[in-house]
């Protein structure tokens, strides 16, 4: 997205400074301002923040449901309706970015676009229509940015004796797992078991039944074989849930079980509290889930399979502690910028 650097000379010739000129001048005195667009399978996220050499401050964030998952899972193709939703959402984001006088825009596309047969056409159309350059990243890079974000976020919630930890980021098109200690990622991988793909593969009933759960477990046993080997090697007992659906888990526990203590980056979750909402959510139909306190509409369709996946990991690998990180890929982009500036 091409945004001019505020035309210093043309705005400051003469003695008169209008309100717009004052705004432009202020922009030169503040920290760098960045906008990150995370283009996921079901949700697009916009994060606008100012960052310095040591930290960043979130100025604005938004998420919009784009629901690209169904055609991607079935045909690896983004249809005309999906493209329309993409352009509408990005057009809204572009207007918001202009309002905040952003210095740099980074737009990142993940599973849905990287696996689409018409990836190049979609990226070109976005560039031609909106002047936004989209970078399509692979699963390895996606997992790396998720790791960077969560390593930064969980310091207040994870003690030195808790490492290594298993970081988990559940998406519509893919799910990332990272095993990390206090200083590095020991292992990371992106799996094509996003919740849209999982629903398309299993086609569970509404509400889900025991047979559906057994079939999901069998599917996960087959798809996550390499995770099983790494878990046996490193034996992490702390699960770090990376934003997204885990944010909803925090809100649901807070609204239906008990108030939670949290900070701006992370939150400790009692496994019994998770189990409580897990057993409350499972028997509910989609219509009933829409009325469940703490659950936003855009996650009501996939919350059941997401929670089955989380419970599967907790039970299969003997997770003893659950931490929710409020950071994910988009924050990882900003943290990486801070790290790069320190090197310079």
C-alpha positions in Angstrom: 0.0 0.0 0.0 1.7 3.2 -1.1 1.3 5.9 1.4 3.4 9.0 0.9 5.7 10.2 3.7 3.7 13.3 4.4 5.4 15.8 1.9 7.4 17.8 4.4 8.5 20.7 2.2 5.2 21.3 0.5 3.3 21.4 3.8 5.7 23.6 5.8 6.6 26.5 3.4 5.6 29.8 5.0 4.5 30.7 8.5 0.9 29.4 8.5 0.3 25.9 9.9 -3.2 24.5 9.3 -4.6 21.6 11.4 -3.6 19.1 8.7 -0.1 20.5 8.7 0.1 20.1 12.5 -0.9 16.4 12.1 1.7 15.9 9.5 4.4 17.5 11.6 3.4 15.4 14.6 3.9 12.3 12.5 7.6 13.1 12.2 8.0 13.3 16.0 6.2 10.0 17.0 7.3 6.4 16.8 6.9 4.4 13.6 3.3 3.5 12.9 2.6 0.1 11.2 -0.5 -1.6 9.9 -0.5 -5.4 9.7 -3.3 -7.2 7.8 -3.5 -10.9 8.6 -5.6 -12.6 5.8 -6.7 -15.9 7.2 -9.1 -18.5 5.9 -12.2 -17.5 7.9 -11.1 -14.2 9.4 -9.2 -11.1 8.3 -7.5 -9.1 11.0 -6.2 -5.5 11.0 -3.7 -4.3 13.6 -2.4 -0.7 13.7 0.3 0.0 16.2 3.2 2.4 17.0 6.5 0.7 17.8 9.9 1.8 19.1 13.1 -0.1 19.7 11.7 -1.8 22.8 7.9 -2.1 22.6 4.7 -1.4 20.7 1.4 0.2 21.5 -1.8 -1.0 19.8 -3.8 1.9 18.4 -6.6 0.0 16.6 -7.6 -3.6 15.9 -10.4 -5.2 14.0 -11.5 -8.6 12.7 -13.9 -9.4 9.9 -15.4 -12.8 8.9 -14.6 -13.6 5.3 -15.4 -17.3 5.3 -13.1 -18.5 2.5 -12.8 -22.0 4.0 -15.5 -24.0 2.2 -14.5 -23.7 -1.4 -10.8 -23.9 -0.4 -11.3 -27.2 1.4 -13.4 -28.6 -1.5 -11.8 -27.2 -4.6 -8.7 -25.3 -3.6 -10.3 -22.3 -5.3 -11.5 -18.8 -4.1 -14.8 -18.2 -5.9 -16.2 -14.8 -7.0 -18.2 -14.4 -3.8 -15.1 -15.0 -1.7 -13.1 -12.5 -3.8 -15.9 -10.0 -3.3 -15.7 -10.4 0.5 -11.9 -10.1 0.3 -12.0 -6.8 -1.7 -14.8 -5.3 0.5 -12.9 -6.1 3.7 -9.6 -4.8 2.4 -11.2 -1.7 1.1 -12.5 -0.9 4.6 -9.1 -1.6 6.1 -7.4 0.7 3.6 -9.7 3.6 4.7 -8.9 2.9 8.3 -5.2 2.8 7.6 -5.4 6.2 5.9 -7.0 7.7 9.0 -4.1 6.6 11.2 -1.4 8.0 8.9 0.5 4.7 8.8 4.1 4.6 7.8 4.2 1.0 6.6 1.6 -1.6 5.7 2.3 -5.3 5.7 -0.4 -7.6 4.3 0.1 -11.3 4.8 -2.0 -14.2 3.3 -1.9 -17.6 4.9 -3.5 -21.0 4.3 -6.5 -20.2 2.2 -4.8 -18.1 -0.4 -1.5 -20.0 -0.4 -3.4 -23.3 -1.3 -5.8 -21.7 -3.8 -5.3 -22.6 -7.5 -6.1 -18.9 -8.4 -3.7 -17.5 -5.8 -1.8 -15.3 -8.4 -5.0 -13.9 -9.9 -6.4 -13.0 -6.4 -3.1 -11.3 -5.3 -2.9 -9.4 -8.6 -6.5 -8.3 -8.4 -5.9 -6.9 -4.8 -2.9 -5.0 -6.1 -4.7 -3.6 -9.1 -7.9 -2.6 -7.3 -6.6 -1.5 -3.9 -2.8 -0.9 -4.4 -2.1 -3.4 -1.6 0.8 -5.7 -2.0 0.0 -9.1 -0.4 2.7 -11.4 0.7 1.7 -15.1 0.6 3.7 -16.9 3.2 4.3 -20.7 3.6 3.4 -22.7 6.7 6.9 -22.6 8.0 7.0 -18.8 8.0 3.5 -18.7 9.5 4.6 -20.9 12.4 7.8 -18.7 12.9 5.8 -15.5 13.2 3.3 -17.2 15.6 6.3 -18.4 17.7 7.8 -14.9 17.8 4.5 -13.4 19.0 3.9 -15.9 21.7 7.5 -16.0 23.0 7.1 -12.2 23.6 3.6 -12.5 25.1 3.8 -15.3 27.6 6.7 -14.1 29.8 4.3 -13.1 32.5 2.4 -16.3 32.5 5.0 -19.0 31.9 7.7 -19.7 34.5 11.2 -21.0 33.7 10.3 -24.4 35.1 7.4 -24.6 32.7 9.5 -24.9 29.6 9.4 -26.4 27.0 5.9 -25.4 26.0 3.6 -26.4 23.1 2.2 -23.4 21.2 -0.9 -24.0 19.2 -2.6 -21.7 16.7 -5.9 -22.9 15.3 -7.0 -21.4 12.0 -9.6 -22.1 9.4 -7.2 -23.5 6.8 -4.3 -24.7 9.0 -3.2 -25.3 12.5 0.4 -24.5 13.7 2.2 -26.3 16.5 5.5 -25.0 17.9 7.5 -26.6 20.7 9.7 -23.9 22.3 11.9 -23.3 25.3 12.8 -20.0 26.8 15.1 -18.9 24.0 14.2 -20.7 20.7 11.7 -22.8 18.8 12.8 -26.4 19.1 10.4 -27.6 16.5 7.6 -26.1 14.5 5.2 -27.2 11.8 2.0 -26.1 10.0 -0.6 -28.8 9.5 -3.5 -28.7 6.9 -6.0 -29.4 9.6 -7.7 -26.0 9.8 -11.2 -26.1 11.2 -12.9 -25.4 7.9 -11.0 -28.3 6.4 -11.8 -30.5 9.4 -15.5 -29.8 9.1 -15.4 -30.5 5.4 -13.6 -33.8 6.0 -15.7 -35.1 8.9 -19.0 -33.3 8.2 -20.2 -33.6 11.8 -23.8 -33.5 12.8 -25.3 -30.4 14.5 -25.1 -30.9 17.4 -22.0 -33.1 17.3 -22.4 -36.7 18.4 -20.0 -39.4 19.9 -19.4 -41.0 16.5 -18.3 -37.6 15.1 -15.9 -37.1 18.0 -14.4 -40.6 17.5 -13.9 -39.9 13.8 -12.3 -36.5 14.5 -9.9 -38.2 17.0 -9.0 -40.9 14.4 -8.4 -38.2 11.8 -6.2 -36.3 14.2 -4.2 -39.5 15.1 -3.4 -39.9 11.4 -2.7 -36.3 10.6 -0.6 -35.4 13.6 1.8 -38.3 13.7 4.9 -36.1 13.5 3.6 -34.0 16.4 3.3 -37.2 18.4 6.9 -38.0 17.8 8.1 -34.6 18.8 5.9 -34.5 21.9 7.5 -37.8 23.0 10.9 -36.3 22.5 10.5 -32.9 24.3 7.6 -33.8 26.7 6.1 -30.3 27.1 3.4 -30.1 29.7 2.2 -26.5 29.1 -0.1 -25.7 26.2 -0.1 -22.1 25.0 -3.1 -21.3 22.9 -2.5 -18.5 20.5 -5.3 -15.9 20.3 -8.2 -16.6 17.9 -10.5 -19.3 19.3 -8.5 -19.2 22.6 -9.7 -15.6 23.0 -13.2 -16.9 22.9 -12.4 -19.6 25.4 -11.3 -16.9 27.9 -14.5 -14.9 27.3 -16.7 -18.0 27.6 -15.1 -19.0 30.9 -15.3 -15.5 32.2 -19.0 -15.2 31.3 -20.2 -18.7 32.2 -17.8 -20.2 34.9 -15.9 -17.5 36.9 -14.2 -14.2 36.4 -10.6 -14.6 35.1 -7.5 -12.6 36.0 -5.6 -11.5 32.9 -3.2 -9.0 31.6 -3.0 -7.5 28.1 -0.8 -10.3 26.8 -1.8 -13.6 28.4 -4.1 -15.4 30.8 -3.8 -18.6 32.8 -6.7 -21.1 32.4 -7.6 -23.8 34.8 -8.1 -27.1 33.0 -11.3 -27.8 34.9 -12.7 -24.5 33.7 -11.9 -25.5 30.1 -13.5 -28.9 30.7 -16.6 -27.2 32.1 -17.3 -25.1 29.0 -16.2 -27.9 26.7 -19.0 -30.1 28.1 -21.5 -27.2 27.9 -20.7 -26.4 24.3 -20.6 -29.9 22.8 -24.4 -30.7 23.1 -25.4 -27.3 21.7 -26.7 -26.8 18.2 -25.4 -23.9 16.1 -28.6 -21.8 16.9 -28.0 -22.5 20.6 -24.3 -21.6 20.5 -25.2 -18.2 19.1 -26.9 -17.5 22.4 -24.0 -18.8 24.5 -22.4 -16.0 26.6 -18.9 -15.0 25.6 -19.0 -16.6 22.1 -19.0 -14.2 19.2 -21.0 -15.1 16.1 -18.1 -15.5 13.7 -16.8 -18.4 15.8 -20.1 -20.2 16.6 -19.8 -22.5 13.5 -16.3 -23.8 14.3 -16.0 -23.6 18.0 -17.1 -27.2 18.6 -14.4 -28.8 16.3 -11.9 -26.3 17.7 -12.6 -27.4 21.3 -12.5 -31.1 20.4 -9.0 -30.5 18.9 -7.9 -28.7 22.1 -9.3 -31.3 24.3 -7.6 -34.0 22.2 -4.2 -32.4 22.7 -4.7 -31.9 26.4 -5.8 -35.5 27.0 -3.4 -37.2 24.6 -0.3 -35.4 25.8 -1.0 -35.0 29.5 -1.1 -31.2 29.4 -0.9 -29.9 33.0 -1.2 -26.2 32.4 -3.1 -24.1 29.9 -2.1 -20.5 29.0 -3.9 -18.3 26.5 -1.8 -15.8 24.6 -3.6 -12.8 23.2 -0.9 -12.5 20.5 -0.6 -14.3 17.2 0.8 -13.8 13.7 0.0 -10.1 13.3 1.8 -9.2 16.6 4.7 -11.4 15.5 5.2 -9.2 12.5 5.6 -6.2 14.8 7.8 -7.9 17.4 10.1 -9.1 14.5 10.3 -5.4 13.4 11.4 -4.4 16.9 14.0 -7.2 16.9 15.4 -6.1 13.5 15.7 -2.5 14.6 17.7 -3.5 17.7 20.1 -5.4 15.4 20.6 -2.2 13.2 
